[in-house]
């Protein structure tokens, strides 16, 4: 039996890791958990002790999502194969997406250097798209063999199609996720403004960086057709609130990061058989095909977004067919079991 040591600095297993760890278990792989989230440098000492006690007999070391800083440390204490489930880069998330510092600041240099060490110290890093691979190769001077596209997938213990959940009486558009610049939450709200007389409701589940802007937009017009849920829901509530809706929106902006990224909610929509409408971008179109497994609109274009939503509302049979096709694709190629099978040769 193949035995893998899972290392991370998180209290809970991130969804990106849970998908693959669950899938690997289904394929007969034993997972030894060596996580620790102690404050400061203590966590590295605790990780070291756990690895020496339980993980040193593992053939492969799996460094989990968000643990970029952990990869070079693991390389210092072990010469075994390291699979880093990166998804993307620290620099991209903090500097490009959230804009927490300028590109030439100390923080940006720290993020870049951490990424460089992580990607070079890992044997193979799993990333979300081929476009992400291209960008990482150029940004961090990486050879092709260091990177492998691995679809993010979804934890099917948490997100799954439940035919017993009834749809809301009014056609309801769902926007779920963090309010980051690339999300395009402002375009969803503006589309709701344009469609407020079309008997179309909007449900927003999320919070984050742009929360004040969202609040200001909702106060700028009669937004009674928008329901905003910003408290944390338990998993059953979240799944029900999502599946009650008729259409899920993806990322809607023209942000540079969207060329490379595929949001978790794309996979959630497929697993829950929800039609998915997204701004067209290179990343998402690696996974989905417009008018076959998703709907597409122009990035950062409120008018086009509103027109597409209205078209989908008025063609429920077509929307249902798109959702069925996406669900079939998920069942055929994207369940945790199948995703894990695809990366087993790397291990």
N, C-alpha and C positions, 0 to 999 in steps of 0.2 A: 504493500500500500504506500502510495506517495504521501509524504508528510511535509506540510508547509508551516513555517512560522510566520504568523501575522503580527506585524509591529506597527504601532501607531501611538500618537500622543493625545488621543481623544477619549472622552468619557464613554461615548456611545460609538458604535460602528457606523461610519458615514454610509448613506445609501449607495454611493458609487462602489464601495467595498462590499456591502451586504449582498448586492446582486451577484458578484463573482464568488464570494466565499460560500454563499448558499448553493450556487451552481456547482462549484467544485465539490462540495460535500455530496451533492446528488450524484456526482460522477466518481465517488469512492475515495476522494482525497481527504486525509485527516488534517484538520487545522489546529495548530497550537497557538493560543492567544497570548501574546506578550505585549499587551498595551499598558501604558501608564500615563496619567495626566497630572502628576504631582507638579507643584509650582516650581518655577526656576529651573536650575540645573539638576535638581534632585531626580526629575523624571528620567534623565539620561542614565543615571546610576541605577535606578529601579529597572529600566529597560535592560541594561547590561546584566543585572542579576537574574532577571527572568529568562533572558536568552541563554545564559550560562547554565541555568538550572533545567530548562525545558526545551529550549529552541535549538541548541547546538547539534542535536541529532536529526534535525530536519534537513532535507535535501535542498530546499529552496526557501528564500526569505522574501516575504511579500510586505513591502512598505506601503502603508495605506495612503489614501487620499488626504491631501493637505499637509502631509508630513515631509515636505521638501527638506527641511532642516535636519531630519532624522537620517536621510539616506547617506550623507558622507560619514556620519557617526557610525552607522552600521558597517560601512565599508572599512572603517578603521578596526573594527573588532571581528570581522569575518571576511573570508575570501570566497564565500559561497555565492551562488547566483542570486542576484537581487532583482526582483520584479517590482518596479515602482508604479503604482496605479495613479499616475499623475493627473490624468484628464487634460490639464493645461499647466500654465506656469504661474508661479507666485507673482512675478512681475506683471503679467497680464491682468491678474485679478485685482491687485492693489493699485498699480500705477495707471494702467490703461482703462480698466473698467470703472473702478471707484474714484480715480483721480485724486488719491490721497497725498500725492507729492508730485513735483515736476520730474520730467524724465532724467534730469541731470543732478537731482538732489542726492543727499546721502542715503535716504531711504530707498530711492530707485536703484542706486548702486548696490546696496545691501541685497535687495530683492533679486537683481540680476545675478549677482555672485552666488547667492544661495541656489538659484535655479541652475546655474552653470555647474556647480558642484554636484547637485542632485542628479542631473541628467547624465553627466559624465561618469559619476560613481556607480550608477545603476547599470546592471547588465542590459536590461530592456525597460523602457518606460512605455506604459499604455496610455494613449491619448485619444481624444474624442473624435477626430476626423482627419482625413488626409490633408485638408487645408491647414489644420493645426500642425501636422507633421512638417509641412513645407515651411511654415513660419518658424517653428522651433529649430529646425535645422539651420536656418539662416541666422536666427537671433543668437543661438548659443553654440554655433559651429559644431554641429553634431553629424556623425555619419548615419546613413540610412538604417544600418543594422541596430542602432540604439533605440529606434522608435517603432511602435506597432499600433496601428489603429485598433481600438477595441470599443465597440458601441457601449454607451453608458448603461442602457437597459433600465429596468425598473424592478424594485423588490415586489415580486408577485404575492407576497404575504400581506402587503399593505395596499397595493393598487391592483385591482382586478375588476372585471366586468360583473356586475350584479344585476341581473334582469328584473329583480324584484323592486328595485328603486324606481319609483314613478317620476316622470319628467314634470317640471313645473307647468302650470297651465298657460303661462305666457312664454313665448320664445325668449330664452335667456342665454346671453353670451357671457362666458366665463373668462376672466383674466385672473390667473393665479401665479404668484411668485414674488420675488423681491423687487422693490422699486429701484432698480439700478438704471443708469443712463441708457444701456442698450435694450432695456425691457420695452421701451416705447409705451409705458403706461399712460402718458399724456395723450397719445393718439387714440387710445381706447376710450378715454374720457371724452375727447372731442368728437369721436364718432358717436358716442352715446348722446351728446348734445344734438348732433344732426339728425339722429334717429328717434328722438324722444316722442314724436307724434306717429310713429310707425308700429306701435304696440310691441316694442322690443325692449326687454329689460337687460340690465347688465349686473353681473355679480363679480365684485372684486374681492379676492382673498389674498391679502398680503400686506406688507409694510416694508420700511427700509429707508434708504438714503434720500429718496425724493418724496418722503411722506408729507412735508410741508407744502411742496408744490401740488401734490395730489389734493390736499385739503383745500388749498386756495382755488384750484380749478373747480372742485365740487361746489364751492361757495359762490362761484362766479355766474351760475345760472341755476334754473330750476332743475335740480338733478334727482328728482324723485324716482326716475327710472333706473337709478344706480343704487345697489346695495353694496356697502363696503364693510367687509368683515376683517378687522385687523387684530383680533385677539387670537391666541394660539388655540387651535382646535385639536381634540384628540383624533387619532387616526380614523376611527369609524365615522366621526362627524365630518371630517374633511372629505373622505371618500364619498359620503352621501351627498354633501353639498356640491361636490364637483359633478357627480353623475346625474344630479337633478337637472343640470343645464343641457342645452341643445347644441352648443358650439363652444370650443375652446380656442382662445387666441394664443398665438405664440409670441415671439419677440417681434417688435413692429418698427424699430428705429432704423436709421441708416448708419449706425455705429460701426466702426472699423472691426470691432471684435466679432461681429456677427458673420463675418466671412469665414470664421473658423469654428464657431461654437454651435453645439446642438443642445438646447435646454432640456432638463429633466422632464419638463411637462410635455415635450413631444412624445416621449416614450409612455408617459402616463396616459395621454390621450389615446394612444394606440391600444394599450392594455385595457382601457375602460370603454373602448368603442365609442369615443367622442370625436366627431368631425373636428379637424384641426385647420385653422387659418393662420398663416404666418407670412411675414414679409419675406420676399424671395431673397435668398442668400446662398452662397456657395456651400457653406457648411450644412445647412438643413437639407439642401437638395442632393447631398450625397446619400441621405437616408430615405427621403420621401420624393415622390414624383407628383407634380402639380396635376390636379384633376384626375388623379388615379388613387393616391393615398393621402392627399392633403389638398387644401385650397391655398392659393397664393395671392398676395397683393403687393403693390409698390411699397418699398420702405419709406417710412416717414411721410406717408401720403394719407391724410385723413379722409379726403373725398373718396379715394379708391377703396379704402378700408370700409367705409360706410356702404358704398355700392355693393361690395362683395358680401357683406353681412346680410344686406337686404335680399340679394340674389339667393343666398343659402337658405334664408328663412322661407322664401317663396318656392323653393324646390326641395322639399323635405325628402323625397324619394332619392334624389341624386346625393344629397348629404348623407343619407343612410348608406348608400352604396359606397361612398368614399370611406366612411367609418368602417364598414365591413371589410373593405380591401386592406385598410391599415391594420385592423385587428388580425386578419389572416396573415399578413406579413409578420406581425409580432409573434404569433403562434408558431410560424414556420421558421423564423430566423433569430428571434430576439428574446426568448425566455432565458432566465438565468441558467438553466440546464444547457441550452444550446450555446449561449455565449461562452460558458465555461469550457465546453467541448472544443470550441474554436481556439482557445489559448492553451489547452493542455500540451500541444506539441512544444510550446515555448518553455514549458516547465521541465 
